[in-house]
Amino acid sequence: MRFTLYLKDYETEKIFSFLRWIFLFISCALFYYPPLDAILKFDHRSFPALLITGILYMAISQAVFMRMDSNHKYFHLLIKCGIVFDYIALMWLMVLTGGVESMLFPVSYLLVMHATIYWKTKGSFISSAFATLGYAVIFFFEQQHTENMWVMFLMNITFIWIIGLFGAMIVLRERKHIKMKEIYHELVVTDYLSGLYNHRHFQEQLRMLSDKESSFVLIMGDIDNFKPINDQYGHLVGDEVLRCLGKIFNDTADKHGGLAFRYGGEEFAFLIPYSSQENIHAFVNEIYQHINERPFTEKGWTTTISFGVSIFNGSKTADILLASADGLLYKAKNEGKNRACFEDGSTLENKIVQVIQPVYA
C-alpha cells in the first residue's frame, strides 16, 4: 500500500482519538510518577475528577466512533464534542500545572490545528479566540503578574494566532489540492456525455470486485434500435437520450448501492451488490419504469433497452462473467428486445407505458 499523508476526516479523527489516550498516560505520569511528581509538584486536588471524566468520555466516544463511518449523520457532531472536550481538559490541566507558565500550553496549538483541519478559516478563528479567552482567564486569576508572566502571556497569545493563521492557509491549500485531484480523477474515469463511469473504470471495478470473491451482479444493457434515433432526429437528440439515460442509470444504481457505466456507444453496464434474485428483478424493473415514464423525442417516442444479467459468486473469472452477461444480452435482443434475460433462464419483459411530453422540451 502506498504511504500518503493525505488523510480523510475519518482517518484524521482516528489519529486524534489515539493522541488523547497518549496525553492521558502522559498526564498520569506527570502527576503520579514519584520522580516527576517530586520535581514538578503539580496541584493534585481536582486531577482525579478530570482523570475519571476523561477516561469515561474517551472510552464512550471511542466505542461510538468505531461503530460509525464518515458518512454517519452524527460523525461531525462527535468531532465537535471531541474538540470541546479537548479544550475543557486542556484548560483544566493548565490550571493544575502552573497556570500561565504551564508546560502544557503548546498542546493548545494542536487544539487549534484540530479545529482548523475540519472547519478551515472559521475553525481557526473560533479555536484561536477560545484558546485566547481561556488563557486570559487563567492569567487574570493569577495572584501576581510579574513582567516575565506578561511577556510569556503576550508571546503565547501571539503564537496561538500565528499557528491558527498559518494552519488555515495550509489546510486551504491542501483541500484545494485534494479537490483538484478529485476533479482530475473524475475526468479520467467519467464519460463526459452520459455522466456515467467509463469503460476503463468499469474494467478496474470488475477486476477489483472479482478479486474480493464476494457476490455481485453484472448487468449489461444495450439501447434497442438506437441508430434510427440518430438517423431520424439527429445526433443532438441521440446525445440527449444518452444524457437522460445516464441520469436514470446513475440515480438507480446509487440507490441500490451499485455503480453504472457507459460501456461504449449505446451499451451500458451495472455492478450492484447481490442479495437475492428478487432484488435483481426489482432493480431492472425500476429502470424500466423510469424509462417508460421519460419521453426521448418531440413526438413522445420512448426508447427501449435490453439487458443481460449474470451473477458472480466466486466460481467464475471476470472474463467468464462478462461473456455470460454479454451472451444473455444478445439472447434478449434475439428474443424480441425490450427485456432482460437472467442466468437462471428467466426473462423479464418490459411493459411500455406511452407518454407524450419530450424530456428536453
Steps between C-alpha positions, in 0.01 A plus 500: 500500500637843405574727797322836492452791737172598334247366747123514496309636800437151636870406496596839645255460787647156569837663556359763737308233689825306543685817610246559779597168657870587470446833678298321767792269579746792491282697743481203736879473491543872573269486799560154645851383397697575819824638345306739274244586767776593743653740248187654349278520811178544305165567668333160554171615651267472201713282274326171598166651393651608167659158456174309559305739275759461225506122515120478489464745213783350295383141550142581402595718202753240382234227509255718309767612252596142411137422410447782252658627179555851366160496328310445824275793589655531848864477390559876489318544830745253655789707364357820651449332837859374488641849438288648781618225737864561399458872571347447845758234594790720385386806696442282806847349472664841453343623823643195681846515339610859551236720343653751257841333533363147440723274294185364333411825324645381163222238491268791416674520160381146432149601609499789252629278220233237576221755453671654197527167318122452509364855473786687330503878559190496720643222715833680524342827614257345751757264656764776523246734659391245761859396575585869550196553721573196717867593534408860585260387774774280651744793481277756666417262786868469584586650838781714362605614154874535456666644191608152395140377524377792287763426236417128502126574483533737202745273317278192541191690383694623195614150412145366538379737228804441279446123520131550422573726201764277345296190581205644310724585201649150492162329535343714226787419265485130586120487450534677166765249393278206598201656325697547178628143529141374534391707199782361284416147615133550410599626156711189447233248607180677386333503161440868420175445308299266722660600831555132579828328575686401185618166359844529662351544848260212433789264433680619815193453719414162346851366570501643850163349591585161351829494693306544825297189413181648648168462318389777268289544187616605154231642274578580137255724315461619144256760358265338249502650150717796599622567147154605374485760781816663368388462137148637549559767764872575467797442725406785735183313593699177524739671740208630706364145524836382633513784753149428628565127522828571678317690774240223536767230518721693742216584740363146499841336545587738783171422674584129493860548613647426157680671212387580146733520198488594135663194350525654156270653239146409601614222736487532878601291798406479868682348796272461802521299824321165491244421767225303327348429159196708599718806559661464159157484337395804704807691378429426134131574545582836656716596203227398258244700696712816483564451128130443431414827671760707313449603134807545282370664181274788406230251401510333839686191379655306789807294437537142621793304638596133521699354789708193575545416868769277648598433863854469632528256791872421499481210257566709186774724377425860404532409131254211528254719690522770233454246221198352680327839543581593142355171372181554701472852359507370144252234597265778614555676167423187300186424701335831411695771689369722782556227755756362745633144486635347820753229565240269653308493170227746603404802291352831610313677220441874524147637471516840330283784623476761222556868591482814292722776651862511375765496770705781345212735413 
